[in-house]
């Protein structure tokens, strides 16, 4: 998902340079939303993995 966010940000930058302000603004908004969702997903998976490893350590 980070790749999508970076790709959309680069396309938005190119669109802004070429003068397509409305499209660039929309792409930036979508890129920010995707980036935040990816960040939240990464944090959730990190916490779940940490808890699983901690529980596994107690069993060993």
Biopython code that builds the backbone (N, CA, C, O; Angstrom):
import numpy as np
from Bio.PDB.StructureBuilder import StructureBuilder

atoms = [
    (1, "UNK", "N", (0.809, -1.188, 0.000)),
    (1, "UNK", "CA", (0.000, 0.000, 0.000)),
    (1, "UNK", "C", (0.858, 1.260, 0.000)),
    (1, "UNK", "O", (0.460, 2.304, -0.518)),
    (2, "UNK", "N", (2.033, 1.140, 0.586)),
    (2, "UNK", "CA", (2.921, 2.308, 0.564)),
    (2, "UNK", "C", (3.337, 2.637, -0.866)),
    (2, "UNK", "O", (3.501, 3.803, -1.223)),
    (3, "UNK", "N", (3.504, 1.607, -1.669)),
    (3, "UNK", "CA", (3.866, 1.813, -3.067)),
    (3, "UNK", "C", (2.789, 2.576, -3.827)),
    (3, "UNK", "O", (3.087, 3.448, -4.645)),
    (4, "UNK", "N", (1.531, 2.238, -3.547)),
    (4, "UNK", "CA", (0.434, 2.968, -4.185)),
    (4, "UNK", "C", (0.435, 4.435, -3.764)),
    (4, "UNK", "O", (0.237, 5.323, -4.593)),
    (5, "UNK", "N", (0.658, 4.685, -2.478)),
    (5, "UNK", "CA", (0.650, 6.060, -1.985)),
    (5, "UNK", "C", (1.783, 6.870, -2.617)),
    (5, "UNK", "O", (1.580, 8.020, -3.007)),
    (6, "UNK", "N", (2.965, 6.282, -2.720)),
    (6, "UNK", "CA", (4.092, 6.985, -3.321)),
    (6, "UNK", "C", (3.851, 7.219, -4.806)),
    (6, "UNK", "O", (4.158, 8.290, -5.328)),
    (7, "UNK", "N", (3.299, 6.211, -5.489)),
    (7, "UNK", "CA", (3.007, 6.363, -6.915)),
    (7, "UNK", "C", (1.997, 7.475, -7.159)),
    (7, "UNK", "O", (2.183, 8.299, -8.054)),
    (8, "UNK", "N", (0.936, 7.502, -6.372)),
    (8, "UNK", "CA", (-0.068, 8.550, -6.533)),
    (8, "UNK", "C", (0.504, 9.926, -6.221)),
    (8, "UNK", "O", (0.144, 10.905, -6.874)),
    (9, "UNK", "N", (1.392, 10.016, -5.228)),
    (9, "UNK", "CA", (2.006, 11.300, -4.899)),
    (9, "UNK", "C", (2.898, 11.791, -6.045)),
    (9, "UNK", "O", (2.918, 12.983, -6.352)),
    (10, "UNK", "N", (3.621, 10.884, -6.665)),
    (10, "UNK", "CA", (4.479, 11.270, -7.785)),
    (10, "UNK", "C", (3.635, 11.698, -8.980)),
    (10, "UNK", "O", (3.961, 12.683, -9.643)),
    (11, "UNK", "N", (2.555, 10.973, -9.264)),
    (11, "UNK", "CA", (1.669, 11.353, -10.361)),
    (11, "UNK", "C", (1.028, 12.712, -10.072)),
    (11, "UNK", "O", (0.873, 13.533, -10.976)),
    (12, "UNK", "N", (0.656, 12.948, -8.814)),
    (12, "UNK", "CA", (0.083, 14.241, -8.438)),
    (12, "UNK", "C", (1.091, 15.369, -8.628)),
    (12, "UNK", "O", (0.737, 16.462, -9.069)),
    (13, "UNK", "N", (2.341, 15.096, -8.292)),
    (13, "UNK", "CA", (3.384, 16.112, -8.481)),
    (13, "UNK", "C", (3.567, 16.436, -9.958)),
    (13, "UNK", "O", (3.706, 17.601, -10.330)),
    (14, "UNK", "N", (3.568, 15.418, -10.786)),
    (14, "UNK", "CA", (3.704, 15.637, -12.234)),
    (14, "UNK", "C", (2.484, 16.393, -12.768)),
    (14, "UNK", "O", (2.625, 17.297, -13.592)),
    (15, "UNK", "N", (1.289, 16.025, -12.300)),
    (15, "UNK", "CA", (0.076, 16.703, -12.745)),
    (15, "UNK", "C", (0.086, 18.167, -12.313)),
    (15, "UNK", "O", (-0.362, 19.036, -13.060)),
    (16, "UNK", "N", (0.590, 18.442, -11.124)),
    (16, "UNK", "CA", (0.656, 19.827, -10.651)),
    (16, "UNK", "C", (1.630, 20.645, -11.484)),
    (16, "UNK", "O", (1.357, 21.806, -11.789)),
    (17, "UNK", "N", (2.763, 20.057, -11.855)),
    (17, "UNK", "CA", (3.744, 20.763, -12.682)),
    (17, "UNK", "C", (3.157, 21.060, -14.063)),
    (17, "UNK", "O", (3.435, 22.106, -14.649)),
    (18, "UNK", "N", (2.345, 20.137, -14.578)),
    (18, "UNK", "CA", (1.754, 20.320, -15.900)),
    (18, "UNK", "C", (0.517, 21.220, -15.877)),
    (18, "UNK", "O", (-0.026, 21.548, -16.932)),
    (19, "UNK", "N", (0.070, 21.618, -14.695)),
    (19, "UNK", "CA", (-1.037, 22.557, -14.590)),
    (19, "UNK", "C", (-2.393, 21.948, -14.308)),
    (19, "UNK", "O", (-3.399, 22.654, -14.372)),
    (20, "UNK", "N", (-2.455, 20.686, -14.002)),
    (20, "UNK", "CA", (-3.717, 20.035, -13.688)),
    (20, "UNK", "C", (-3.924, 20.056, -12.171)),
    (20, "UNK", "O", (-3.762, 19.038, -11.499)),
    (21, "UNK", "N", (-4.281, 21.216, -11.647)),
    (21, "UNK", "CA", (-4.381, 21.406, -10.195)),
    (21, "UNK", "C", (-5.465, 20.586, -9.539)),
    (21, "UNK", "O", (-5.253, 20.038, -8.458)),
    (22, "UNK", "N", (-6.630, 20.488, -10.170)),
    (22, "UNK", "CA", (-7.733, 19.738, -9.573)),
    (22, "UNK", "C", (-7.433, 18.262, -9.467)),
    (22, "UNK", "O", (-7.697, 17.635, -8.440)),
    (23, "UNK", "N", (-6.886, 17.713, -10.519)),
    (23, "UNK", "CA", (-6.527, 16.296, -10.514)),
    (23, "UNK", "C", (-5.410, 16.046, -9.503)),
    (23, "UNK", "O", (-5.422, 15.047, -8.785)),
    (24, "UNK", "N", (-4.451, 16.959, -9.457)),
    (24, "UNK", "CA", (-3.330, 16.800, -8.524)),
    (24, "UNK", "C", (-3.819, 16.829, -7.080)),
    (24, "UNK", "O", (-3.366, 16.039, -6.251)),
    (25, "UNK", "N", (-4.735, 17.733, -6.783)),
    (25, "UNK", "CA", (-5.275, 17.808, -5.421)),
    (25, "UNK", "C", (-6.022, 16.548, -5.031)),
    (25, "UNK", "O", (-5.891, 16.064, -3.907)),
    (26, "UNK", "N", (-6.806, 16.014, -5.961)),
    (26, "UNK", "CA", (-7.551, 14.787, -5.682)),
    (26, "UNK", "C", (-6.601, 13.611, -5.469)),
    (26, "UNK", "O", (-6.812, 12.797, -4.571)),
    (27, "UNK", "N", (-5.566, 13.523, -6.286)),
    (27, "UNK", "CA", (-4.601, 12.429, -6.141)),
    (27, "UNK", "C", (-3.836, 12.519, -4.827)),
    (27, "UNK", "O", (-3.535, 11.500, -4.207)),
    (28, "UNK", "N", (-3.525, 13.733, -4.407)),
    (28, "UNK", "CA", (-2.828, 13.903, -3.125)),
    (28, "UNK", "C", (-3.729, 13.464, -1.976)),
    (28, "UNK", "O", (-3.271, 12.808, -1.041)),
    (29, "UNK", "N", (-5.009, 13.823, -2.045)),
    (29, "UNK", "CA", (-5.938, 13.397, -0.999)),
    (29, "UNK", "C", (-6.044, 11.878, -0.933)),
    (29, "UNK", "O", (-6.040, 11.300, 0.154)),
    (30, "UNK", "N", (-6.137, 11.235, -2.084)),
    (30, "UNK", "CA", (-6.218, 9.774, -2.121)),
    (30, "UNK", "C", (-4.923, 9.157, -1.598)),
    (30, "UNK", "O", (-4.959, 8.168, -0.866)),
    (31, "UNK", "N", (-3.775, 9.739, -1.972)),
    (31, "UNK", "CA", (-2.485, 9.219, -1.511)),
    (31, "UNK", "C", (-2.363, 9.325, 0.002)),
    (31, "UNK", "O", (-1.840, 8.416, 0.646)),
    (32, "UNK", "N", (-2.837, 10.418, 0.570)),
    (32, "UNK", "CA", (-2.770, 10.587, 2.027)),
    (32, "UNK", "C", (-3.658, 9.566, 2.726)),
    (32, "UNK", "O", (-3.264, 8.987, 3.738)),
    (33, "UNK", "N", (-4.855, 9.343, 2.190)),
    (33, "UNK", "CA", (-5.762, 8.365, 2.787)),
    (33, "UNK", "C", (-5.150, 6.964, 2.735)),
    (33, "UNK", "O", (-5.190, 6.233, 3.724)),
    (34, "UNK", "N", (-4.589, 6.592, 1.594)),
    (34, "UNK", "CA", (-3.967, 5.271, 1.465)),
    (34, "UNK", "C", (-2.770, 5.142, 2.403)),
    (34, "UNK", "O", (-2.568, 4.090, 3.009)),
    (35, "UNK", "N", (-1.974, 6.207, 2.526)),
    (35, "UNK", "CA", (-0.813, 6.172, 3.412)),
    (35, "UNK", "C", (-1.238, 5.988, 4.863)),
    (35, "UNK", "O", (-0.634, 5.199, 5.588)),
    (36, "UNK", "N", (-2.265, 6.703, 5.291)),
    (36, "UNK", "CA", (-2.732, 6.583, 6.675)),
    (36, "UNK", "C", (-3.294, 5.186, 6.935)),
    (36, "UNK", "O", (-3.041, 4.604, 7.990)),
    (37, "UNK", "N", (-4.058, 4.641, 5.975)),
    (37, "UNK", "CA", (-4.575, 3.279, 6.139)),
    (37, "UNK", "C", (-3.443, 2.258, 6.220)),
    (37, "UNK", "O", (-3.506, 1.323, 7.018)),
    (38, "UNK", "N", (-2.412, 2.432, 5.399)),
    (38, "UNK", "CA", (-1.267, 1.519, 5.439)),
    (38, "UNK", "C", (-0.528, 1.642, 6.765)),
    (38, "UNK", "O", (-0.078, 0.642, 7.324)),
    (39, "UNK", "N", (-0.403, 2.856, 7.263)),
    (39, "UNK", "CA", (0.273, 3.066, 8.540)),
    (39, "UNK", "C", (-0.500, 2.422, 9.686)),
    (39, "UNK", "O", (0.094, 1.774, 10.548)),
    (40, "UNK", "N", (-1.807, 2.593, 9.700)),
    (40, "UNK", "CA", (-2.634, 1.980, 10.738)),
    (40, "UNK", "C", (-2.570, 0.455, 10.643)),
    (40, "UNK", "O", (-2.454, -0.229, 11.660)),
    (41, "UNK", "N", (-2.646, -0.075, 9.421)),
    (41, "UNK", "CA", (-2.545, -1.521, 9.244)),
    (41, "UNK", "C", (-1.202, -2.066, 9.706)),
    (41, "UNK", "O", (-1.134, -3.130, 10.321)),
    (42, "UNK", "N", (-0.136, -1.334, 9.408)),
    (42, "UNK", "CA", (1.196, -1.764, 9.836)),
    (42, "UNK", "C", (1.311, -1.772, 11.353)),
    (42, "UNK", "O", (1.892, -2.692, 11.929)),
    (43, "UNK", "N", (0.764, -0.758, 11.998)),
    (43, "UNK", "CA", (0.817, -0.705, 13.462)),
    (43, "UNK", "C", (0.005, -1.833, 14.094)),
    (43, "UNK", "O", (0.434, -2.430, 15.081)),
    (44, "UNK", "N", (-1.163, -2.126, 13.531)),
    (44, "UNK", "CA", (-1.991, -3.218, 14.061)),
    (44, "UNK", "C", (-1.265, -4.553, 13.913)),
    (44, "UNK", "O", (-1.231, -5.349, 14.852)),
    (45, "UNK", "N", (-0.687, -4.800, 12.743)),
    (45, "UNK", "CA", (0.032, -6.057, 12.534)),
    (45, "UNK", "C", (1.284, -6.144, 13.408)),
    (45, "UNK", "O", (1.652, -7.230, 13.857)),
    (46, "UNK", "N", (1.934, -5.017, 13.649)),
    (46, "UNK", "CA", (3.099, -5.007, 14.535)),
    (46, "UNK", "C", (2.698, -5.405, 15.952)),
    (46, "UNK", "O", (3.358, -6.233, 16.579)),
    (47, "UNK", "N", (1.621, -4.816, 16.450)),
    (47, "UNK", "CA", (1.171, -5.125, 17.814)),
    (47, "UNK", "C", (0.728, -6.585, 17.912)),
    (47, "UNK", "O", (1.049, -7.267, 18.885)),
    (48, "UNK", "N", (-0.008, -7.066, 16.908)),
    (48, "UNK", "CA", (-0.444, -8.465, 16.941)),
    (48, "UNK", "C", (0.746, -9.429, 16.878)),
    (48, "UNK", "O", (0.751, -10.446, 17.571)),
    (49, "UNK", "N", (1.733, -9.125, 16.071)),
    (49, "UNK", "CA", (2.929, -9.958, 16.000)),
    (49, "UNK", "C", (3.723, -9.926, 17.290)),
    (49, "UNK", "O", (4.268, -10.944, 17.718)),
    (50, "UNK", "N", (3.789, -8.761, 17.907)),
    (50, "UNK", "CA", (4.511, -8.620, 19.170)),
    (50, "UNK", "C", (3.833, -9.445, 20.261)),
    (50, "UNK", "O", (4.499, -10.128, 21.039)),
    (51, "UNK", "N", (2.490, -9.374, 20.311)),
    (51, "UNK", "CA", (1.762, -10.146, 21.313)),
    (51, "UNK", "C", (1.899, -11.651, 21.056)),
    (51, "UNK", "O", (2.024, -12.435, 21.996)),
    (52, "UNK", "N", (1.876, -12.049, 19.777)),
    (52, "UNK", "CA", (2.010, -13.467, 19.457)),
    (52, "UNK", "C", (3.398, -13.970, 19.848)),
    (52, "UNK", "O", (3.529, -15.068, 20.390)),
    (53, "UNK", "N", (4.419, -13.185, 19.581)),
    (53, "UNK", "CA", (5.783, -13.590, 19.940)),
    (53, "UNK", "C", (5.954, -13.634, 21.456)),
    (53, "UNK", "O", (6.647, -14.503, 21.985)),
    (54, "UNK", "N", (5.327, -12.702, 22.139)),
    (54, "UNK", "CA", (5.406, -12.682, 23.596)),
    (54, "UNK", "C", (4.713, -13.913, 24.188)),
    (54, "UNK", "O", (5.223, -14.512, 25.134)),
    (55, "UNK", "N", (3.568, -14.288, 23.644)),
    (55, "UNK", "CA", (2.855, -15.476, 24.106)),
    (55, "UNK", "C", (3.601, -16.750, 23.780)),
    (55, "UNK", "O", (3.583, -17.696, 24.567)),
    (56, "UNK", "N", (4.252, -16.791, 22.642)),
    (56, "UNK", "CA", (5.029, -17.947, 22.250)),
    (56, "UNK", "C", (6.256, -18.121, 23.143)),
    (56, "UNK", "O", (6.663, -19.242, 23.449)),
    (57, "UNK", "N", (6.834, -16.996, 23.553)),
    (57, "UNK", "CA", (7.983, -17.050, 24.441)),
    (57, "UNK", "C", (7.643, -17.616, 25.791)),
    (57, "UNK", "O", (8.466, -18.291, 26.409)),
    (58, "UNK", "N", (6.438, -17.351, 26.263)),
    (58, "UNK", "CA", (6.013, -17.890, 27.565)),
    (58, "UNK", "C", (5.796, -19.386, 27.517)),
    (58, "UNK", "O", (5.999, -20.078, 28.515)),
    (59, "UNK", "N", (5.378, -19.900, 26.347)),
    (59, "UNK", "CA", (5.130, -21.324, 26.208)),
    (59, "UNK", "C", (6.421, -22.123, 26.129)),
    (59, "UNK", "O", (6.457, -23.289, 26.523)),
    (60, "UNK", "N", (7.466, -21.510, 25.627)),
    (60, "UNK", "CA", (8.740, -22.221, 25.500)),
    (60, "UNK", "C", (9.433, -22.172, 26.833)),
    (60, "UNK", "O", (10.532, -22.707, 26.977)),
]
sb = StructureBuilder()
sb.init_structure("model")
sb.init_model(0)
sb.init_chain("A")
sb.init_seg("    ")
for serial, (resi, resn, name, xyz) in enumerate(atoms, 1):
    if name == "N":
        sb.init_residue(resn, " ", resi, " ")
    sb.init_atom(name, np.array(xyz, "f"), 0.0, 1.0, " ", f" {name:<3s}", serial, name[0])
structure = sb.get_structure()
